[in-house]
Amino acid sequence: MTAQYQVQDGVAVITLDNPPVNGLGHSTRLGIVDGMTRALDDAAVKAIVITGAGKAFSGGADIREFNTPKATQEPTLHSVIRVIEGSSKPVVAAVHSVAMGGGLELALGCNYRVASKGAQIALPEVKLGLLPGAGGTQRLPRVIGLEAAANMIVSGTAVPSEKFAGTKLFDEIVDGDVLPAAVKFAQNVAAAPGPYPKVRDLKVRHENPEGFLGFAKTTVAAMAKNFPAPLKCLEAVAGSLKPFEQGLKEERDGFLYLVTTPESRALRHAFFGERAASKIPDVPSDTPTRKIEKVAVIGAGTMGGGISMNFLNAGIPVTILETKQEALDRGVGIIRKNYENSAKKGKLTQEKVEQRMGLLSTTLSYDDIKDADMVIEAVFEEMGVKEIVFKKLDEVMKPGAILASNTSTLDVDKIASFTRRPEDVVGMHFFSPANVMKLLEVVRGAKTGKDVLATVMAIGKKIKKTAVVSGVCDGFIGNRMIEQYSRQAGYLLDEGALPEQVDKAIEKFGFAMGPFRMGDLAGNDIGWAIRKRRAVDKPDIQYSKTADLLCEMGRYGQKTGAGWYDYKAGDRKPYPNQQVNDMIVQHSKDLGITRRKISDEEIVERLVFALVNEGAKILEEGISSKASDIDMVYLTGYGFPLFRGGPMLYADQVGLYNVALAMKKYAKGYHGEAWQVAPLLQKLADEGKGFND
């Protein structure tokens, strides 16, 4: 069992012992009930204290048991709390470090609660598209009030224990070790005869509950339009104004409804996908890592500066190398400006700004970076330039240094071949702006060492990135898939759509930005250069010519104030341009295509299913080890809607049979060659399975 039992001076201490956060798995729940039974049967025991071992009271449900029979096996958390509430001896929760979700619900089921200062208190279930399912929505309003409880439960935000001083949530808040204080508290309350207080017997008080709940409902509905959980949380909290058992039933009904929603499935998929991304099938979790205490970055441009900031934020010294002093000065100036802007917004103190800038040094000489433990190249995306840099790095860097390239499409194996240490070479593809975007594609070369891979994944975590491993191929996971998405966007223009319709349809689906707005933001000239390279490398891949015609008009995007749309100074809003629309219509004429009305549904299917089909090929080729990794790339790097869980999960929810059927229909249309159904997708569709089964 993962709960320990001992008696201290007439007080039974039940200690949850299920690392890392004392998740309330089946074994732990059994251990609590067993401990309660022993304590109640022992006449020498006058009171009971429940606490947690290690670094948490309890983080709530044991996520390792999610979607398994053990998660709902008796005793459930409801049953455990019933046993506690039925105790004839006082039960005290000794809360320290973390009490979240089911952990807080367990504490609320006790007669008394003693907390250590700084303990993080939360009911974060809303972040998984759920609501607290073991009485949290009913008991929390009874101890901290309707409004405070609604705010906590709807947002899922953690609050330090001392903020609850003076409420009925905690009877005592102590500095230091909470267990001795809780044992002493238990001895004192046991000296008085029962019955002892129960949270369920308290009344929820508010001067104007209807007024508050009406206002809250309007606010939540506006802020959480694609997510049903926040409103359901609010409805459950409103149930706390009713008799306890009735409110509890409403909470349970809400929980059972939410657990079946596609939005909750998407959020849980993202939650587990982020954790699964760090697990690499052939790299054990105990693989030794290299020490990274000093980092060098080659290039002080937009990417180099952004990459540097990630390490400075994590307290790791960085040296930026450039070929010219002006480029260095400009790069350092932008980094400082970014930090100063954060300070103005109150996100950083001036002291922190100076501390981070103090970790930054610059140089024009490779000799000054030779002792760095890791060097990340962020120079121009051209193989000849990379070759010069990596040959120089091979010459100067100390043995064991990790040599990383921030390439977004180039062959990492070829880059590694420019050195005599290919095992030290890895791709670290950051996304722009690199100091903001969460995604880090870690590109594993054929010879990349397992210790190098383990080190880069650990560093990714340290600099607060979602690191996802990709094999070597043109564009890796994200850009390889986006190319097919962009091709379909171009074909849609040829056939009858205009940029604004395509963007609006996919943004209504939930994307942060449509393909044409995205092109304007990234710079249409970048795509133009890639297509020119593709014409040489892959002459069989066809594109719509509209994007090239746009670039020939000098419309490169936001940076020139004109792309697919017009932009005004200081205004990022896209304004449709008649000249661009005329060019698109004329191009259809030149191709001999009669333009047709295209539905928003077709636009969404073609864009999203193009991603899915390429994702299936990526899985089949072993470029990605699991479908959830592809989804994490799209959720954290490409603005795919979180409430849909990523392209591969979305395809699972639509049904792969239906996805394949739609693709076969599009294969009969314009540029049907782009719709060859990936063999893996067809195989899973035939078997009635999904990518994530």
N, C-alpha and C positions, 0 to 999 in steps of 0.2 A: 504493500500500500504506500501511497505517496503522501501520507500524513502521519506525523509522529505524535506519541502520547507520553506525557510525564506529569507527575504531580509535584507542585511546589507549595509548601506551607498551606496545605488544604485547598489549593487551587489547581484544577486540572488544566494543563496547557496543551491544546491541540495545535500542532505546527504543520501548516501546509508545506510540503517538501517536494515540489514538482518543477525542477528548473526548466527554463530560465526565469519564468515569471509566476510560478505556482499556478499554472492554468488549472481550471476546475474540471479536469478530466474525470472519467468514471472512477478510476482508482482513488483519486483525491476525494471525490464525493463520498465514496464508500468509507474512506478513512475518517472523515468528519463524523459521519453517522455512528461509526463504530466507537470513536472517541467519546461522543455524546452519551452513548449507551453505557459505556464503562464508567463515565463520570457520574451519571445518574444512579447507577447501581452501587456506587461506593459511598457508604455513609460518611467516610472521613473527608470526602470532597464537598466543599461548601459552595464553590463557584467555579465557573469555566471561562477560560480565556482562549480565543482563537486568534492565531497570528500566522505569519508567513516566514519561512526561512529565506536566507540570502537577501537578494536585492528587491524584493517585492512582498507586499501583503498578498495580493493576487491581481494578475492582469486580466482575469475573467476566463471565458471559455478556453479550453485547450484547443488551439487551432489545428493541432495534429489529428484531432478527432472529428473535425468538420466533415460533413457528408459521409460519416460512418455510423453504423448502428449504435456505437458506444456513446455518441453525442446525446442520444435521447433515452439511453438505458437507465432504468431505475437503480438507485435514487437519482432523479433529476435534481437540478438546483432548487426547484420549487419544493420538492420533497425534503431536501436538506434543511431549507429554511423553515418548513413546517415543524420538523423535529426540534429545531432551535427555539421556535416560538412556543412550542409545547413544553419546554423545559421548566421544571419546578425550581431549578437553581439558576441564579443570574448568569447570563452569558455576556461576556465583554469582548468586543473586537479590538485587538491591538494593531492599529493600522500604521504602517510605515511605508516609505518610498513610493509605492504605487498601489492604488486601489481603483481598478477600472472595470467597467462592464459588470460581469457577474461577481467580480471581487467586491465592488461597492455594494451590489445587491445583497451579497452574503453579509456584509457588515451591517446593512440596514435591517437585516432580519434579526440581529442581536439586540439584547435589551439596552446595552450601553456601548459607546465607542470612544476609545482613547486614541488620539493620533499624534504622530511626531510632526514637528514643524517641517514644512516643505514637501510633505507627501503629496503626490499628484493624484487628484481625485477627478474621475470622469466617467460618463456613460457614453462611450464613443460609437455605439452600434450603428448610428445613422451613417457613419462613413462606410459601412458595408451594406448600405441600403436596407437596414433593419431598424427595429426599435428594441429597447431593453425588454427582455422577455421573462424576467423572473421578479417582477414586482417593482422594478426601478422607477417606472413612470408613475406608480401609485405611492411609493414610500418617500421618494426624494421631495416631492412638493409638500409632504406632511412635516418635513424637518427644516427645509430652507425657504419654503413659500412657493406659491404657484409661479410667479414671474421668474425668479432665479432658476427654478428647476426647469421651466420651459426653455429658457435661454441655454442652459447647459445641455439638455437632452437634444434639442433641435440642432445645435451646432456641433455637439460631440467634443467640445473643447475641454482640455484639462485645466483644473483650477487648484492652486496650492492650498493645503489644509487650513493654513492660518486665516484665509479669507472667510472661513466659516465660523470663526470665533463669535460666540454670542448666539449661534443658531443651535437647534436641537440635533444637528448632524453629529457634532462631537461634544461629549460631556467634559472632555479635558484635552488640551493640546500641550504637548511637552517638548522641551528641547532634549535632544539626545535619544538614548535607547528607550523605546516605548514599552518594552515588555515588563521590566520591573514596575514601572508606573501603572501599567494595566493590572498586574497581579495585585498590587497594593489597593488599587481602586476596587477590584473584585472582592477583596477581603472586606473592605469597608461596607460595600453595598450588601454583602452576604450577611452582615451582622444584623441587618433589619429583615423582618419577615416579608415574604412575597405578598401578593403577586407583584412581579416586576414589570416596568413599563414596556409596551410594545409600540413600535412606530405605527402599525396598522390601526391602532386605536385613536391616534391623533386626528384632529380635524384640519383640513386645508383652509387657511384664512387668506382672504383678499377683499379689499374694499369694493372692487367692481370687477368681478371675474368675467362677466359677459363682455364688458367693454374691452378689457385687456385681451381676451381670447379672440374677439372679432378683429381687433387691430393686428394681433400677431398672425392670424390666419391670412389676412391680406398681404402682409409683409412677406411671410414665408412662401405663399403661392407665387409671388412675383420673383423671388430670389431662387426658387428651386423648381422652376417650371418643368424640367425634364426628369426630376427625381421625386417619386412618390413618398419616400421615407420621411422627410422633414414634416410634411403635413400630417402623416399618420402618427408621428411622434407627438405632435401638438394635440391631436384628437385624443390620444391615449392619456396625455397629461391632463386634459380637460376632464377625463373620466375620474380623476382623483377627487373631484368635487362630489362624486356619488358615493354610496356605500362601498366599502373596501372590496368586497367580493365581486360586486358588479363591475367596478373599475378594473379589477384584475382580469375579469373575463374579456372586457373590451380590449385590454392590452394584449391578451393572448390571441384574440381574433385578428388584431392588427398585425401581430408578429407572423401568424400563419399566412396572412394575405401577402405580406411583403416578401417572405422567404421564397415565394413562387414567382416573383416579378422578374422580367428580363433585366431590369435596372439593377436589382440586388445581385443577380447572378453576375452581371458585368462588373460591379464594384468588388465582389468577392473574388472574381477571376483576376482583377487587377491587383488586389491585395496579395493573393497567393503568387501571382505571376511575378511580382516584384521580388518576392523572397526566392522563388524558384530560379530567377535569372542568374543568381550568384552560384547556382549548383551546376557544375560542368561534369557530364557523365564520366569522363576518364581522368578528372583532376580531383583526387580525394580532398575532403575539407581540411585534413591535417597536412596538406602539402606545404613544405617550408616556404616562407616568403623572404624576399630580399628587403633590406632596410632602406627606406626612402626618407632621407633627412634633408637633402638638397636637390632642387630641380632646376634645370635649365630649359629655356624656351627659345627656339630659333625663329625670329621674326616678331616685330613689334606692331604688326598691323592689327586689324579688327579681331582676327582669330587669336593671334599670339597674345594680345593684351587680355582678351577675355579668358583664355586658358590660364594665364598667369594669375588672374584674380581668384580663380578657384583654389589655387594652392595657397595664396596669401591669406585668403579667408580661413583656411584650415591651419594657419600658423606655420606653414612650410616655406622656408626661404626660397626665392626664385631669382635667377639671373637671366635677363633677356639679352640675347645677342642679335645685333643688326649689322648691316654693312655700312650704314651712314649715320652720323650723329643726329642729323635732323629727324630721321625716321624714329630713332630712339626717343628723342625729346618729345616728338609728337605722340608716340605710343604711351609714354609715361604720363604725359599731360592728360590723355584721355582716361587712363586708369584713375588718376587723382580726381578728375572731374566726376567720374562715375561714383567714387566714394563720397565726394563732397555732396553730390546730389542725394545720396542715401542719408547722409547726415542731416541735410536740410529737411528731409521728410521724417526725421526722427527715428530712422531705422538703425542708425549707427551713432555712437558718440564720437566727438572729435578726437578723443584719445585713441579710440579703435582705428580711426582713419590713419592717424600718425603711426600707430603700431603696425598696421598692415603695410603702409608705404615704407616703413623702416626695414621690412623684410625683403624689399625689392632692390636689386642692384642691376646695373646695365654694363654692357661691354661691347667693343667692336672686335674683340680677339677671341678666337676659339680656345686659346691657351687658358683663358680665365674660367672656362666651364669644365675643364678636364676632370675635376673632382666631383662633379654632380653625380648623384645616384641614378637619376633618370633625366633624359633629355627628350623634349617633344619638339619635333620640327613642324612649323606652321608657315611654310613658304608657299610660293606660287604653285598651283596644281598642274605641274608639268613634269614629266618623268626626267627630262634632262636636268632640271633644276634640283629635283630630289636626289639624283645621282651624285651631283657635285657635293651636296650637303652630307649625304650618308658616307661617302668616301672619306670626307674630312673628319666626320664623327668617329669613324672606325679607326682613324689614325690617332686622334687625340684623347678619346674618352678612356677612363680607367677600366680595367677588366671588371666585368660584373655589372657595369652600368646598363640600364635598360634604354634602348634606342627606339623611340616611338615616332610614328608618322601620323600627322593629323589629316591624312589623305581622305577624300570623300568618295573616290571612285577607283584610284589607281591600284595596280597589282602589288600587294604587300610582299609577296614572294620575290618579285623582281627587285623591289627596293632592298629587301634583305640580302639579295645576291650581290649588292654593291659593297657588302662588308665581308669580313672573314669570321663574323660571329652571328650568323643568321638566327641562332637560338636566342639571342638577346633582342631581336627585332620584333616589334608588334605594332599593329595599327591602333591608334586612339583617336577615333573620329568624333570630335566635339561638334555640337550644333550651334549655329549662330542665333542670338548672342551667347557665346560660350559661358559667360558668367551667370546666365539666367536659365538657359535650357537644361532640363534634367537629364536628357539622354546622353549616354556615352557608348558608342558602338566600339567594342573591343575586337579588333580583327586579328584572328589567330592565323599566322602563317604556317606553312607546312612544317617548318622547323622551329617555330616558337617554343621555347622551353615551358614545361608545365609550371615551374616555379615563377617564371616571368608572368604567365597568365594569372596565376593565383595572386601575385603581387599587384598586378594592375587592377584586378577585381577588388582587392582590399583597398587600394588607393581610391578607386571609384567611390567606394562607400565613404571613405574618409572625407572626400571633397563633395559629398552629398549628391552624387549622381546615381542614376539608375543605369548600371553597366550591363550591357547585353553582348554576349559573344556571337561573332559572325565568322564564318569561314571566308576564304578569299574568292571573290567573284567580282565582276564589273558592277560597281555600285553597292556592294555588300547587301544588307537586308533592305534598309530604308530606301536608298536612292534607286536600287534595282527595281523595286516595286513601284515607286513613284513615277518611273519612266513610263510604265504601262498605263498608269492613271492619266498622265499628261498626254500620251498618245491618243487615248480615247477622248480627252477634252478637246484636242485639236480636230479629231474626226467629227465630233458633234458640231463644231463650227462649220465644217465643210458641208454638212448635211442639212443644216437649217437653224441651229441655235446661235445665240449671240453671247459674248462673255458674261454679261450681266445675268442672263437667265441661268447659265451653267453655275455660276458662283452662288446665286441666290438659292438654287435647288439644293446644292450640297451643304450650304450653310444652314438651311432649314433642317436638313437631316441631322445637323449637329456639329459639322466641322467648324473649326475656329475661323477658317478662311478658305475660299474657293480657289481653284487652280490658277485662275487668271490674276486674281489679287495677289496670290502667293508668288506668281512669276514676277509681278511688278515690284514686290517687296524684295525678292532675292536678286533681281536684276535679270532682265530677259536676255541680255548679252551672254550671260553665263550658260544658259540653255542653248543658245545659238552656237557657242564654241563647242559644247558637248556634241551637238548634232553634226557639226562639221567633222568632228573626230569620228563619230559613228559612221558617217558616210564612207570613211576609209576602212575602219575596223569591221563594221557590220553593214555592208551595202544592201543586204536583203531586208533590213528593217526600214519600213516606210513611216514617214511622219506627214502630218498636214503641213503645207508650206506657209500657212498664215503667220506662224510665229516668226519665220525668217523674213517674211514681207514686212512685218511690224518692225523688226530690227533694222531693216533697210530704210525704214522711214525715220530712223534715229530715235525710236521710242523704246528706251531701255528700261523704263519703269519709274519708280518713285524718285530715284536719284537724278533723273533728267526731267522730272515733273510731268512726264508723259510716257505711258506704256499702253496696255490694253485700255487703260482709263486715263483721264486727265487728273492732275493733282494741283492743289493750290498751296502756296508757301505756308508752312506751319500747319497744314491740314492733311491728314492721311486719308480722308474720305475719298473714295473713288467716284469720279464723275464720268459717265459713259461719253464716248467721243464718236461723233457721227462719221468722221473720216475713216476711223478704224472699222466701224460697222459696215460702211460702204465697201471698204477694201475686202472684208470677209465675204460679202454678198457677191462682189465682182469675181472673187477667186472661185466661188462655187460655179459661176457662169463659165469661167475659163476651163473648169474641169468637166463641163457638160452635165453638172448635177442640178436637178430640179430640187430646190430647197423645200423642205417639208416641216410641218409643225412637230416638234419633239416634246414629249411630256416630261415633267419633272421626275416622274417615276423612272423613265428610261435613263435619264441623265444620272440619277443616283445609282441605279443598277449597274450601268456600264462603268462608271468611275470606281465604285466599291468592288464589284466583282472582278475588275481588272487587277486590283490589288490582291484579292483573294487567290486568283488563279496563279499569279506569280509567286505568292506566298507558298502555295502548295508545291510549286517546283523547287523553291528554296528548301523546303522541308525534305522533299524527296532526294535532293542532291546532298543533304547533310550540311548545307551552309548554316542552317539553324537547327539546333538539336530538339526544339519543341515549339509547338504552335504558340504557346503563351509568350515566348521570347519575341516573336514577330509582333504580337499584340502590344507588348511593352514598348517596342520601338515606335509603333504608331501612336500609342497613347501619350508617350513622353516626348516625342520628337516631331510629330507631324500633325498635331491638332485633331487627331481622330476623337470623336465624342466619347468621353469616359463612360457615359450612361449606356453606351452600346458595347463597351468592353474590348474594342479592337476589331480589325477586319476578320480575323479567323474565328473569334467567338461569335461575331455577328453572323457569319456564314453558317455556323452551327445552329444558331437560333432560327435563321430563315429555313434551314434544312438543306444539306448539301445536294440532295436530289433536285430541289427547286433551283438551286444555284446553277447546277450543271444544265438543267433544262433551259434556263434563261440564256446561258452561254451558247447553247446549240442554236437557239433562235437568232442570236446576234451574229453567229457564224455565217448565216445565210445573207447577211446584209453587207453594207459598205465596209471594205477592209476586213472581211470575215476571217482572213488568215490569222488575225490577232486573237481569235477566240477558240483556239485548239484547247480543249479541256485537259488540264494537267492530269496525267495518269493516276496520281495519288488521290486527287479530288474525285475522279470517276470511280475509283476502287472503293473509297469510303462511302460515296453516295450509293453504290450498288449494295454495300453491306449494311446500309441504314445507320452508319456511324458518323461521328463528327471529328474534327481535328483534335478536339480536347478530350475525347473519350479515353 
